[in-house]
Amino acid sequence: MSKVKASHILVKKHSEAERILKEIRNGADFAELAIKHSLCPSGKKGGNLGFFQRGQMVKEFEQTAFSLGKGELSEVVKTQFGYHIIKRTG
């Protein structure tokens, strides 16, 4: 697979990421939570990053995004930017 499509939510604190992840797993809408909480400019688009290929994202983010199946949600992923919740959408 050369490209994946994903959305994410980026926050500064691990505890906040864990709380948001729990909300999503309990049925909260991923895009709404991204708009409300994400520090990334993509948050305005519900966290949508569109399609990207290997080498375009930081290593930890990329490894997780490419390991997910379509529709799957990651655990909390730490990068130099903060803590991410990643959802593979395509």
Rosetta blueprint (number, residue, H / E / L):
1 M L
2 S L
3 K E
4 V E
5 K E
6 A E
7 S E
8 H E
9 I E
10 L E
11 V E
12 K L
13 K L
14 H H
15 S H
16 E H
17 A H
18 E H
19 R H
20 I H
21 L H
22 K H
23 E H
24 I H
25 R H
26 N L
27 G L
28 A L
29 D L
30 F H
31 A H
32 E H
33 L H
34 A H
35 I H
36 K H
37 H H
38 S L
39 L L
40 C L
41 P H
42 S H
43 G H
44 K H
45 K H
46 G L
47 G L
48 N E
49 L E
50 G E
51 F E
52 F E
53 Q E
54 R L
55 G L
56 Q L
57 M L
58 V L
59 K H
60 E H
61 F H
62 E H
63 Q H
64 T H
65 A H
66 F H
67 S H
68 L L
69 G L
70 K L
71 G L
72 E L
73 L E
74 S L
75 E L
76 V L
77 V E
78 K E
79 T E
80 Q L
81 F L
82 G E
83 Y E
84 H E
85 I E
86 I E
87 K E
88 R E
89 T L
90 G L
